Every structure is written in structure tokens, then in C-alpha cells.
Amino acid sequence: MKEKNLTLLTEYQSKEILRFYGIGVNETFLAKNEQEAVSIAEEIGYPVVAKLNSTKISHKSDVGGVILGISDKASLEKAFRKIRENTIKHASESAFEGVSIQRMISEKGIELILGGTTDPQFGPVMLFGSGGMFVEIYKDNALALPPLTTALSSILINRTKIAKAFHGFRGIPPVDIRKLNETLVRFSELLVYETRIKEIDINPLLVYGSMVIALDARIVPHSFTIDESTIRPPAIRPYPLEYIWKERLLDGTSVLIRPIRPEDEPLMIEFHKGLSQESVYYRYFQNLSFEERVDHLRLSRICFSDYNIEIVLVAQILVADQPREIIGVGRLGKYHGFEGAEFAIIIQDQWQHKGLGTLLLRKLKEIGLKEKLAWIIGRMLPLNESMKKIADKEGFVVYFDESSQEYIAELDLRKMDSRTGANE
């Protein structure tokens, strides 16, 4: 279905969405007339900026809809009238929907652009680079597919020329890269989860020391008449928030069970310190040393999980509702070209026999159902009695395979109730 008569969100509405995702914004107030504009300016203090508020004009500067550095009441009243006249002259009277008033930022920082659009092939695509009024002339930008991690955000930043100025330049202090990375990660999450956004621009995104703030924002939503199934999903599957649970072990300990994240690598190193060689052998079918298990390349492959291929769950202790160390890990890896997956579970020795293995397997079954898998299997060594009992209790058919000398646990998910997880 073709879209027509697209309506923009106003700058105020766009900034409210940014604020919801934890992105810093220059607070914006709406004025329908000169008196309201003056009242707002006297409240927040001069100097101020006046901008056109419109759902019909995409670029306010093109129609003379932005006036900076307004220092008094008379200048503000004049600016209000001028913006209205410019809008009517270049567009129409209906395009003028008042004026937004913002505090004038005095810091002369670096102006950047953050943008996003929906590509018909790749889904959401993110843009970062030099911003300001000369953005289309400089063309210093780089693209990425959201969602981003902190590491991917750093790579995106360093692909631009403007990044060289972030270390400090001609009186401008060094940029707080951690804060900038955090903003880019949150913006990438916005692109992934707000599927009805067709285009979005933050220009300029002003950075000055630890300040990272959106001075202007523009959002073009998809038409309300569009079939949502035609909107291309992200090329990279976002973090599966639906697979997060708070549970209790048999001894009453509260645990958080969630998919693994790239930043979990330090926690995973500590997790492996609590494993005996017996637990390691039962899980990996060989005696891997601690150094082999915590090798960076190995852990990065586990922590940077492609959720379309495998879901790795970690169980963390909850203390005062705050997650602490990882005490158990469950993996559901899909077989390429098949409708099934293999599960594997490992628990720190001191937390075994407390019901955590059962909880993890139960959650992996639930995920298998939601991912529309046909079956799940697991492999166990003959001496691993605990895992065989858990699998049997959870409805798996457990048998000994002569060829591999291993026990196999199989579960046909097609025979299970998708709502309750029980066998039909």
C-alpha cells in the first residue's frame, strides 16, 4: 500500500520520545502566541531560541523558522511574528502551529548528527557523523545496523573524521566517550523497538565535555494506513526482552534468568571460577582448563550471541532486587536447516541441587515453543545422573545411544501445549 500525506511529529513530540529512551534533550516549551512565548522565556531565562512548531514542515531552517540568541521581550515578540510570516510566505498559514521556546545553549561544542531510516532490504539503518547546518556539504558520516553494543558504537564513531576532535580541539574539552556511546546505544534501541518510525534525525546533537544533548529532533512516522507486516524488521535481532524472568530456587534464593549480553564477559570469567573439573567434564565432554574456558575469543563468541541462532540464558543471584554474580548458564542452539535445537546446562557446584537446572531447562523449553521449534535434544554422559533426572522430570524421552556411548534426551515440542508447556 502506498503512503501519502505523511505527517511529521513536532520537535516537542520527537524530543519526548528521545527523552523516554534516556537521550538528553534541550527542554522545549510550546507557545501558541507571543504572550505565552514571553512568559516561558521569563521563566527559563534569556537568551532563548525560537523555532517553528509544525507537523507539515520538515526542515524549519529552510523557511526561516529558527531564530537564535533572543535576549529580551521585544526581540522575542518580533521573532514570533517573523517566524509566522516566514511560514505563511513559504508554506501556508495552516503550517504554522505556534513556536517552541528553548534555552540558548552557551557552550560552543561539537555539532553531530544521529539519524535513522528504514531500508527495504536491511530494515532500520543508523547514521552518525558531523552535524549542523553544513551536514549535507561535509558528508562526514558512517552507517551501522542497530542494535549497537558499546563496542560497536565505538567502531561507528571511529569511522568518522569528526572523531579526531573528540580528544579536545581549540579550546573545546575532550568528549566523554562513555556518555556518547551510551547515547548511541540508546538511540539504536529506539530504532529497533519503535517500528512505526520511518525516519528520524537528531541534528544537531551537541557534545561538550560530558554534555551530550539533542538540540533539535525530527521524526517522520509511517502512515497509519500501512500494513505493519510490510515494515522490514531489523537485520540484527534485538535483545529478547521477552525472555527475562525472576524466579526462586528451592532454598528461597531469588534469581534473575535472562539472555546473555556482550558485556557479560567479566561475569562469565568469575562464573567459570566456581566450576569443578567434574562439572566441566559433564558439560563439555572433555577436561578443558580454566584458561581455555575463559579465553577472550571463546567467551566473546558466547557473549556476542546471535539470538536468531542460539539463546544463551544466564542465572544471576538477586540481592535487594539487584543482579549479582552468574551461577548458572543454559544454552539452546538451533540446528541450521532443521526445526530443532540442542540444549546444554551448567551450574556452579555450590548452587547445584537447588532446582536451578530444572528452572533453566524449563525456560529453554518455553523459548523453544515461542521460537516455533519442532524438537529439542540434549546429550549427557552416562555418569551425569542429575541431568538425566531433570530431563526425565521435564518430559524428555531419555535413552542410551550405543554409537556415541551417550545418553540422549529428546522432546517433541509439537506434542506440547504452547500455552502451558505441558504435554497434550
Buried (B, 14 or more C-beta within 10 A) or exposed (E): EEEEEBEBBBBBBBBBBBBEBEBBBBEBBBBEEBEBBBEBBEEEEBBBBBBBBBBBBBEBEEBBBBBEEBEEBEBBBBBBEBBBEBBBEEBEEEBBBBBBBBBBBEEEBBBBBBBBBBEEEBBBBBBBBBBBEEBEEBEBBBBBBBBBBBEBBBEBBEBBEBBEBBEEEEEBBEBBBEBBBBBBBBBBBBBBBBBEBBBBBBBBBBBBBEBBBBBBBBBBBBBEEBEEEEBBBBEBBBBBEEBEBEBEBEEEBBBBBBBBBBEBBEBBBEBBEBBEEEBBBBBEBEEBEEEEBBEEEEBEEBBBBEBEEBBBBBBBBBEEEEBEBBBBBBBBBBEEEEEBBBBBBBBBEEBBEBBBBBBBBBBBBBBBBEBEBEBBBBBBBEEBEBBBEBBEEBBBEBEEEEEEEBBBBBBBBEEBEEEEBEEE
